[in-house]
Amino acid sequence: MKWQNHVVVSASLAAAVNPVLIPVAILGATAPDWLEWLIVPFFRVRHRTVTHYVIVWILAIAFFAVVWDYRHFGLAFSLGGFGHVLADAFTVSGVPFGWWSTNRFYLFGGRLRTGHPGEYFAALAIALICGYIATHTEPMELGNGNTDKPMTKQFFPFFYDHHDNYQRGLIDGKEWKDNRLKFF
């Protein structure tokens, strides 16, 4: 896939977790390709091999989600890398599942070719699904993990809840009416 679609897919996955993490996820979205350039001085690497192992990105997500992470930056970076590998799995080249297998992993039969319209359609579909999740769920808590305070609705910088703002008295009825169908 083209880098634009990698960015869209990974940013969408991060938006479903917390939109604040989108810049780190975008860095992770390009990581499988630029990591190849970092490895080249040490040993020769072909494209879509070592840095594109599906299992490595899944294990990184699991590690940062369960074991340790600083402000969810590792999780966002791993989601970005996983989004990149996921997007490449839609293509005819596929991606390797792990180091132990020479078989390739494909999603939906690996029917997409880089640069063709189907690639953009797949990225848009993923973005719409993640956008729906992002607008209908609460963002993941970022911070020091203090559980003494009650859970309150966080600021969600890309998607405004005009109804909630009206209910809390932050905006008047006219502003709510003018913006109730705007989602961005």
N, C-alpha and C positions, 0 to 999 in steps of 0.2 A: 504494500500500500504506500501511497504518497505520505509525506510527513504531515501535511495538513490534516489528513484523515486520522493519523495517529494522534495528533494533538486534540482533535474533536472527540475521539473515543475516550481518551484518557482524561481529558478535562470533564467530560460528562460523568465518568465513573467517580471522579473526585467530587463533583457537585452533588452527587447522591449521598456522599458521606458528609462533606462540609465544604461549601464554596470557597472558604478562606484558603483551602489547600490546593486550589486549582493551579497556581504558579509552580508549586513543587511537583504536582502531577504532570505538568507539561514538560518539566525537566526530565522526569522519569519516562515520559512518552518517547523521547528521543534517545534514551539511554541505551537500549540494546544495539543501536547503530553506532553511537560514539564510543561505547565501551569496546567495540571491535577495534577502533583506532588506537585505544589505549593499550590493548593486549598485543597488537602487531609487533612492537619492538621486542617482545619476549618470545613469542612463537606465532607461527602463521595460523590465521583464522579465516575460514571461509564465511561468507555472509549467511545469516540465518542458521548458525550452528551453536556454538558455545553460549553466546549471549542471548539466544532465543529459546532456551530450554523452558518449557511450560512449567515444569515441576519446580525449578529454581525460583521463579517469580511467585508461585503459589506458596512455597515455603517462606519466602521473604515476607509476604503478606501475613501469613500465620504468625511468624516471629514477631513482627511489629504490632500486630493486633493483640497478641496474647502475652508475650514475654516482656518486651521493653520497647518504648518509643518516646522520643522527646517531642511533645506537642504534635504528635501524629505526622511528623515530617517523613519519617521512614515509611509509614503506611501509605502516605500520598505518593511518594516516589515509587514504591513497589506497585501500587495500583496503576501508576502511569506506565511502568514497564510491562505489567500484565496486560494493560490495554493495548500496548504496542504488539505484543505477542498474539493476543486475541485477534487483533485486526489482521495480522499476517496469516493467521490460521484460516481466514476466509479465502485466501488466494490459492492459485493452482500449485504454488511451490510448497505451501504449508509450513509448519514449524516442527522441530523435533520435540517429542514429549520429554525425553531425558537422555542422559549420556549413555545409558545401557541399550538403547534401541536405535536402529538405523531407519525405522519407519517414521513417517511424517504424520503429524496430527492435523486434521482438517475440520473446519466447521462448515456445515451445509455442503459437503462434498468438495470444497475448495474450488468453487466455480468462478471466482472473481479474478480478473487480471488487473494488474497495476495500471492505473490511469483511466480505466473504463468507467462508464457511468454507474455500474453496479457497486463499485467501491464507494462512491459518494452516497448512494442510496443506503448501503449498509451502515455507514458512519452516521447518517442522518437518523436512521431507525434506532440505533443505539443511543444517540443523543436525545431523541424524543422519549424513549423509555426511561432513561436516567433523569431527564428533566421532569417527568411526571413523578418519579420517586422523590426527587429533590424538593418539589413543591408540595408534596403531600406527607412529608415526614419532617421530624425535627432534626437539625444538624447535630453531628456528634459533638459532645462537650470538649472544648479545648481548654487547657489550663492545668492547674496543679492537682486536680483530682479531689479537691476539698468537698466532702459530702455533707458538711454541716449546714450549708445553705439549701433551701428548698429549690427544686428544679423550676426554673422560670424559662419562659420563651426567650431564646437568644435572638440577637440581631442577625438577620439573614440578608447579606448585602445585595444579592442579585434578584431576589424574589420578594416582593413586598406583599404583606397581608393587609390589604386595605380594610377588610371587614373587621379584623382584630383591632386595627388602629382606631376605627370608628367606635367599636365597643369600649375601648379603653379611654375614649375621649381625646385622642391625639389629633384627630381630624374631624371636620364637621360633615354634616350630611351631604352637602353639595360636593365636597371633595371626594367622599366615598362614592357618590353616584357617578361622578365623572371618571373615576379610576377603577370601579369594581370589576370591569372586564379586561383590564390591563394586567398582564402577568409579569412584565419586566419593568 
